[in-house]
Amino acid sequence: MFKCLMYLFENYIHSEMNVMMDNKVLTEELTEAGFQKETVYKALAWIERLASMQDNQDYVPLGEHGLSSIRIFTEQEMMRLDLECRGFLHFLECINVLGPDTREMVIDRAMEIENKEFSVDDLKWVILMVLFNLPGQERAFTQLEGIMFDEGGGVVH
């Protein structure tokens, strides 16, 4: 499913095409590209869930209410998101690429990826997909893109 999501992101997000085309057309195009229909359906459901999270009041940042928080990861989250992934999320919060709300969206979407192995590079793609789909996150998206595609090759955290 993750490869299908990455294919969608790489081939449709930056193109002039309407990204939210008919699911039937998109399913046909993705199956022609070599993805199984079940995988395509799961990827499209993942994207739809992400879109529905934008309007969900569960992701109101605590900072807007004068509160701060410390994120405690569940056992399942720690199994999916290793120390490097969790450290990268923290780093992105420290440099204001992610806020508590977008962090939670990223964690939610990362937990739905069905790959057995999940690396910090996979997490970066999930973060890009989340930020791209959220209005008002253009600066954060551009900043993360710069971190991901920086030719310097240095350590970012």
Residue pairs with C-beta under 8 A, 6 or more apart in sequence:
1 39
1 42
1 43
1 46
1 113
1 114
1 115
2 113
2 114
2 115
2 122
2 125
3 35
4 30
4 35
4 39
4 40
4 42
4 43
5 43
5 46
5 47
5 113
5 125
5 129
6 125
7 30
7 33
7 35
8 26
8 30
8 43
8 47
9 125
9 128
9 129
9 132
12 19
13 19
13 132
23 44
26 40
26 44
27 37
27 40
27 41
27 44
30 40
30 43
31 37
31 40
35 43
42 114
46 109
46 112
46 113
47 129
47 133
49 108
49 109
49 112
50 105
50 109
50 129
50 130
50 133
51 133
53 59
53 105
53 108
54 133
54 134
54 135
58 104
59 101
59 102
59 104
59 105
60 101
61 99
61 100
61 101
62 68
62 69
62 100
63 99
63 100
69 100
71 89
71 100
71 103
73 81
73 86
76 111
77 107
77 111
78 86
80 110
80 111
80 113
80 118
81 89
81 107
81 110
81 118
81 123
82 118
82 120
84 119
84 120
85 110
85 118
85 119
85 120
85 123
87 157
88 120
88 123
88 124
88 156
88 157
89 98
89 103
89 106
89 107
89 123
90 157
91 156
91 157
92 98
92 103
92 127
92 144
93 99
93 100
93 103
95 143
96 140
97 127
97 131
97 140
97 143
97 144
97 147
98 106
98 127
98 140
102 130
102 131
102 134
102 137
102 140
105 130
105 134
106 123
106 126
106 127
106 130
109 126
109 129
109 130
110 118
110 122
110 123
110 126
113 122
113 126
115 122
124 144
124 147
124 148
127 144
128 141
128 144
128 145
128 148
131 137
131 140
131 141
131 144
132 141
147 156
150 156
